Amino acid sequence: MAAAATTLGRLGGAVVSVPDPDASAGFLETALGFEIRPLDGGLQVVCAGDYGESGQAALELRPGPETGLVELVFEVGAGYDLGALALRARAAGLAPEAAGEEVAFADATGIGLRCVRAAARAVAMPAADGLRPRRLGHVNLKAADPGAAARGWEEVMGLMLSEQIGEALYFLRIAREHHNVGLRPGPRGELHHLGFEVAGWHVYEPILDRLAALGHRVEYGPGRHTPGNNIFTYLLEPASGLRLELFADMGRIAAGAEHEPKRWEAGDRMTQTLNRWGPLPPESFLA
């Protein structure tokens, strides 16, 4: 089957519940320059990315008693076979729901997933801003059995394993970018972080200076991870505790090459993978 019929287009966005969407949106707008738009039942956080005339509806904030993932949204092209996706999900024992140009289901660990035509999610491009994060590039979330979740995402969604640390951390990709999904142990629906790409090393200084001027300190970074080879800085949205990663220089897997996923031992996480530049994270980050 042609790749266009079986390969997801991109990570489109995440739907997240937070106790106070207005407060969370206020931080995202003031501290990071995101464009916030009203949406039925919540608020929409929009990025630009390199998506032609359309922006990215990167994040939807909905009111809820706790901060947590509601669902992930993946966008697919016009040639993608949504019917075949529904069949694969059903064969895996899931219960897909097809409606128009989308298919939604929960994976084997209960994580909500929705695949929808990219054209149906087109949003107006936000005003230019050189410091605003460009796009939601990856999510890192928790599953009771991350290994089972990773295998299911490979079989049903067509994601590919790029790298693995022990039996607890799995990095999956849609195409060439090193990872778009990270899976680790923990309660279903609990996010570790949302990864937003920034333009490059040169923008960290003005972004971090703006955060400092507003009285916010980063949780961890800047540093460089070994898996993905990306530069990182992590911060917590103060109203909800939602963790955001500002990343740049994510590694890419060579096109047309048979990639053998790198497998680290569990003990390598603290000594070789977290930060090639130096300090280990605070305990809050490791939870």
C-alpha positions, 0 to 999 in steps of 0.5 A: 500500500502506498505510504500516503495511505498508511503514514500519518501526516503530523502530530496535530495537537493535544487536548488537555484539561486544566483547572483554570483555562483562562489562567493557563492561556494567560501565561502562554500568551504573556510569557511565550507569545502564543496566540489564543483563540476562543473555542467551544468548550475551551481555548485554542492555542495556535502556532505557525510552523512550516505548514503553508497557509495554515497554522497549527491548532497545537493545544486545546485547553478545557476546564477540568478538576486536574491537569491531564491529557484528554486526547491526542490529535494526528492529522492525515493527508487526503490520500490516507486510508482512514477506513484501514486505520479503523480496521486495524484498531478493531483487529487490535481489540479496540473500539474505533468510532468513525465520523466523517473525515476522522477516526477516534479510539482509545489505545490499549492503555486507555490513551485517547487518539483521534486521526483527522484530515488535515484540511478539516483542522486548518486554522488561520496563520497567527501573526509573525513572532520570532520568539513564539514556539513554532509548533507542537513537535512531540508529546511525552506521556504516561501509560501503565505499560509503556511497552505495550502502548508502544507496540500498539502504536506501531501496529495500529498507528504506524509509528516507528520506534527510534530509541528505547531506554530499558523497558520504561522509555520509548521514543516513537516517530511518524516519519524522519523526526527522531520522535513525536511521541514519548511513552513512560510508566505512570497513570493513564492520561498523565502528561510528562510534557508537551514539546514545543519547537523554538527557532534555534539556540539564538532564541533561548536567551530572549525567551528566558530573559522574558520569563525571568522578567515576569518572575518565572524560573525554568525547571530544568535546562538549557541542556542537550538530551542524548535521545534525539540530540535536541537542546531543551529547556523545561518550564511549568505553567504555574496555574496548572503545573503543565510541563512544557519543553522548549526544544530545538535541533531535534535529530532526524532519521535518514530517509530510505535507510533501515533504522535499528532503534538504539536501546539503552540499559535502564541504568543509562538514563541518569548517566548517559541520556538525560543531559550531555552537557551536565546537571541532572534534573530536579526530583520534580522532573523525574516523577 
